[in-house]
């Protein structure tokens, strides 16, 4: 019966061997995902908008549906939304973005492109994943317009009540 654990030191040494083996198996670094042209691709979604986004190293130029970002998203707030992933990851001006976006309005499209940029950045450089995830940019914002219910004027508003 030499397999028995008689002291706390024996227990720690037995558990330590098992724990080291488990840690060695679980820690596997993520590999960058890039195509033959050195680009990373991701799909971003927000409300009814869907954006297909490609990023590659460059000067920070952002093209959305064939137009410059400042032309397509004229409002400064929407341009700020597109720059957020780069600012959080600390890689502002290092990547060129080419995006095609369909559906929804401008606000939803800006959110979709932001989501796509965030996902593509973490695929291109896996070390950026922690900062992007902590900022909540890798999670799809699931809020959508509530549907209209029958017997109601809108989704929740009732018709005016009449006693008689």
Secondary structure per residue as TSV (DSSP state, phi and psi in degrees):
chain	resnum	aa	ss	phi	psi
A	1	X	-	360.0	54.7
A	2	X	T	-84.7	-4.3
A	3	X	T	-82.4	-4.6
A	4	X	-	-72.5	149.7
A	5	X	-	-102.5	113.5
A	6	X	-	-100.3	-19.9
A	7	X	S	-137.8	170.6
A	8	X	H	-65.4	-34.0
A	9	X	H	-64.7	-39.2
A	10	X	H	-64.1	-39.9
A	11	X	H	-65.7	-45.4
A	12	X	H	-62.7	-40.5
A	13	X	H	-68.1	-37.5
A	14	X	H	-68.4	-43.4
A	15	X	H	-70.7	-37.0
A	16	X	H	-61.0	-38.3
A	17	X	H	-65.2	-43.8
A	18	X	H	-66.6	-44.1
A	19	X	H	-63.6	-40.6
A	20	X	H	-62.2	-38.4
A	21	X	H	-67.0	-39.6
A	22	X	H	-66.9	-44.2
A	23	X	H	-63.0	-40.4
A	24	X	H	-63.2	-33.3
A	25	X	H	-77.4	-38.5
A	26	X	H	-81.0	-28.0
A	27	X	-	-87.1	97.1
A	28	X	-	-124.7	119.1
A	29	X	-	-64.4	143.3
A	30	X	-	-71.8	143.9
A	31	X	-	-94.2	141.0
A	32	X	-	-63.7	142.8
A	33	X	-	-112.5	107.5
A	34	X	-	-134.1	151.2
A	35	X	-	-87.5	-173.5
A	36	X	T	-64.0	-24.9
A	37	X	T	-91.9	6.5
A	38	X	S	79.4	21.3
A	39	X	-	-105.1	155.5
A	40	X	E	-110.0	139.2
A	41	X	E	-119.2	142.0
A	42	X	E	-153.7	157.9
A	43	X	E	-110.5	130.1
A	44	X	E	-115.5	147.7
A	45	X	E	-136.7	146.8
A	46	X	E	-160.9	128.4
A	47	X	T	51.4	-120.9
A	48	X	T	-99.5	4.7
A	49	X	E	-92.5	140.5
A	50	X	E	-128.1	126.5
A	51	X	E	-118.9	134.0
A	52	X	E	-103.1	123.9
A	53	X	E	-126.4	131.7
A	54	X	E	-118.6	133.1
A	55	X	E	-123.7	147.5
A	56	X	E	-149.4	157.9
A	57	X	E	-60.0	139.7
A	58	X	S	-176.4	-149.0
A	59	X	S	-103.1	3.3
A	60	X	-	97.7	15.7
A	61	X	-	-77.6	132.4
A	62	X	E	-117.9	121.6
A	63	X	E	-118.4	124.8
A	64	X	E	-120.1	120.3
A	65	X	T	51.9	40.5
A	66	X	T	80.7	-0.4
A	67	X	E	-116.3	154.6
A	68	X	E	-64.3	151.0
A	69	X	H	-57.0	-40.5
A	70	X	H	-70.0	-20.0
A	71	X	H	-86.5	-46.2
A	72	X	H	-70.2	-47.5
A	73	X	S	-105.8	89.1
A	74	X	-	-72.2	-30.7
A	75	X	S	-73.3	133.0
A	76	X	H	-59.6	-31.2
A	77	X	H	-63.0	-41.1
A	78	X	H	-68.9	-36.0
A	79	X	H	-66.7	-37.3
A	80	X	H	-63.7	-39.5
A	81	X	H	-60.2	-41.2
A	82	X	H	-68.3	-29.4
A	83	X	H	-82.9	-16.1
A	84	X	H	-54.8	-48.2
A	85	X	H	-59.0	-37.9
A	86	X	H	-68.2	-39.6
A	87	X	H	-66.5	-43.1
A	88	X	H	-65.9	-40.7
A	89	X	H	-79.1	-14.3
A	90	X	T	75.7	29.4
A	91	X	-	-124.2	35.4
A	92	X	T	-61.0	130.9
A	93	X	T	78.4	9.3
A	94	X	S	-100.6	-15.2
A	95	X	E	-126.3	142.1
A	96	X	E	-93.3	141.1
A	97	X	E	-120.4	133.3
A	98	X	E	-125.0	118.4
A	99	X	E	-131.1	143.8
A	100	X	E	-120.6	131.9
A	101	X	E	-134.1	139.1
A	102	X	E	-134.0	152.6
A	103	X	S	83.2	157.5
A	104	X	S	70.9	-169.4
A	105	X	-	-103.1	-174.4
A	106	X	H	-64.2	-39.1
A	107	X	H	-64.5	-45.7
A	108	X	H	-64.6	-37.6
A	109	X	H	-66.6	-39.8
A	110	X	H	-62.9	-42.1
A	111	X	H	-63.8	-37.6
A	112	X	H	-67.5	-41.9
A	113	X	H	-65.9	-39.5
A	114	X	H	-61.0	-44.1
A	115	X	H	-62.9	-43.0
A	116	X	H	-65.6	-41.3
A	117	X	H	-61.6	-43.5
A	118	X	H	-61.8	-45.8
A	119	X	H	-66.1	-39.9
A	120	X	H	-67.8	-38.5
A	121	X	H	-61.1	-44.4
A	122	X	H	-72.9	-22.6
A	123	X	H	-76.0	-38.6
A	124	X	H	-69.7	-45.0
A	125	X	-	-131.4	93.6
A	126	X	G	-58.6	-20.9
A	127	X	G	-69.3	-16.6
A	128	X	G	-82.5	-8.6
A	129	X	H	-57.8	-42.0
A	130	X	H	-59.6	-46.9
A	131	X	H	-67.1	-41.5
A	132	X	H	-68.0	-38.9
A	133	X	H	-69.5	-39.5
A	134	X	H	-63.7	-33.2
A	135	X	T	-79.8	-9.8
A	136	X	T	82.8	18.2
A	137	X	T	-83.9	-14.0
A	138	X	T	-91.1	-6.4
A	139	X	S	-95.2	131.2
A	140	X	-	-72.5	129.8
A	141	X	-	-75.5	108.7
A	142	X	-	-84.3	1.4
A	143	X	-	-70.9	124.6
A	144	X	-	-133.2	168.5
A	145	X	-	-66.5	133.2
A	146	X	-	-73.8	142.0
A	147	X	-	-76.3	155.0
A	148	X	-	-76.8	136.9
A	149	X	-	-100.9	150.2
A	150	X	T	-68.7	148.3
A	151	X	T	80.3	5.2
A	152	X	S	-124.7	153.0
A	153	X	S	-71.7	-40.8
A	154	X	S	-134.2	-153.3
A	155	X	S	-61.8	-41.6
A	156	X	S	-127.5	-20.9
A	157	X	-	-70.0	133.5
A	158	X	-	-94.2	162.1
A	159	X	-	-71.5	159.0
A	160	X	-	-61.1	133.8
A	161	X	-	-78.7	136.3
A	162	X	-	-126.0	122.5
A	163	X	-	-74.7	-37.1
A	164	X	-	-127.7	360.0
